[in-house]
Amino acid sequence: MKISFEMTGLSCDLALHPISEQTKQVIEEKGRAIYAEKYMNWWRKGITRSFGMRICEGCLVELYADDELVDFDEKLFYRDVVALRRRMYLETKAKYLAVFGYDSETCTTKWIWNDVKEFRPEKFQFQVVRWDRVLSKQNFDVVNDVLYDGMYADEDAWEDPSGFTLIDPIVISLDAVRDLIAQEQLAKKK
């Protein structure tokens, strides 16, 4: 049996990086022009990057088993969500975090598994990263990858991309986050 999981909507490529005071100043001076400072994809490096499809209003999800459309329960997306938080890097010497990338490319992404012996939708696993707290936007969830019965897709395809606009880089003060956490902890003690 062939299974195809497809999402049509907005894709994104976002990265979160610790930055220095000097880099913060450069970002504040140059804004979006910072992307041209180095080679084109420098900002995509690092472990805190999400490249995938956004789960958002208007996103079309289609699941096929042997080319027949099957109902899909979108609650399955939210079983294993990983949340990126502004609190990342708090235990380091980093003073700032910066968010780079885009979140507006329209496309279709397909994940395909061949020779599946038994089909059960609950066997899907979704690598979903939540960017809410970092971007200060509610319900900003990104599907980075899809597995079926613990297996990555035999094939995946990004189809019909329509272009994107890079976001204005966002700078987050880790000292402000540290102060906020200290205030929250103080309020809990009262």
ChimeraX attribute file (.defattr): number of C-alpha atoms within 10 A of each C-alpha:
attribute: neighborCount
match mode: 1-to-1
recipient: residues
	/A:1	12
	/A:2	15
	/A:3	21
	/A:4	20
	/A:5	23
	/A:6	18
	/A:7	22
	/A:8	21
	/A:9	20
	/A:10	25
	/A:11	28
	/A:12	22
	/A:13	22
	/A:14	21
	/A:15	19
	/A:16	27
	/A:17	21
	/A:18	19
	/A:19	17
	/A:20	15
	/A:21	12
	/A:22	9
	/A:23	15
	/A:24	21
	/A:25	12
	/A:26	14
	/A:27	20
	/A:28	15
	/A:29	11
	/A:30	15
	/A:31	14
	/A:32	16
	/A:33	13
	/A:34	17
	/A:35	20
	/A:36	11
	/A:37	10
	/A:38	9
	/A:39	8
	/A:40	9
	/A:41	10
	/A:42	11
	/A:43	20
	/A:44	18
	/A:45	11
	/A:46	10
	/A:47	9
	/A:48	14
	/A:49	20
	/A:50	24
	/A:51	19
	/A:52	23
	/A:53	27
	/A:54	26
	/A:55	23
	/A:56	13
	/A:57	9
	/A:58	9
	/A:59	16
	/A:60	13
	/A:61	18
	/A:62	15
	/A:63	19
	/A:64	16
	/A:65	18
	/A:66	13
	/A:67	11
	/A:68	10
	/A:69	12
	/A:70	14
	/A:71	10
	/A:72	14
	/A:73	10
	/A:74	9
	/A:75	7
	/A:76	14
	/A:77	18
	/A:78	15
	/A:79	11
	/A:80	12
	/A:81	15
	/A:82	14
	/A:83	14
	/A:84	17
	/A:85	14
	/A:86	21
	/A:87	14
	/A:88	17
	/A:89	15
	/A:90	14
	/A:91	8
	/A:92	9
	/A:93	10
	/A:94	17
	/A:95	19
	/A:96	22
	/A:97	21
	/A:98	20
	/A:99	21
	/A:100	22
	/A:101	25
	/A:102	19
	/A:103	21
	/A:104	19
	/A:105	20
	/A:106	19
	/A:107	18
	/A:108	20
	/A:109	21
	/A:110	19
	/A:111	21
	/A:112	20
	/A:113	19
	/A:114	13
	/A:115	9
	/A:116	13
	/A:117	7
	/A:118	9
	/A:119	14
	/A:120	9
	/A:121	16
	/A:122	11
	/A:123	14
	/A:124	16
	/A:125	20
	/A:126	19
	/A:127	18
	/A:128	24
	/A:129	24
	/A:130	22
	/A:131	22
	/A:132	16
	/A:133	15
	/A:134	21
	/A:135	15
	/A:136	10
	/A:137	10
	/A:138	10
	/A:139	14
	/A:140	17
	/A:141	23
	/A:142	28
	/A:143	21
	/A:144	18
	/A:145	18
	/A:146	20
	/A:147	18
	/A:148	21
	/A:149	14
	/A:150	10
	/A:151	12
	/A:152	15
	/A:153	18
	/A:154	11
	/A:155	11
	/A:156	17
	/A:157	11
	/A:158	15
	/A:159	12
	/A:160	12
	/A:161	14
	/A:162	10
	/A:163	10
	/A:164	16
	/A:165	10
	/A:166	17
	/A:167	16
	/A:168	18
	/A:169	21
	/A:170	18
	/A:171	21
	/A:172	19
	/A:173	16
	/A:174	21
	/A:175	13
	/A:176	12
	/A:177	17
	/A:178	16
	/A:179	11
	/A:180	12
	/A:181	13
	/A:182	12
	/A:183	11
	/A:184	11
	/A:185	11
	/A:186	10
	/A:187	9
	/A:188	8
	/A:189	6
	/A:190	5
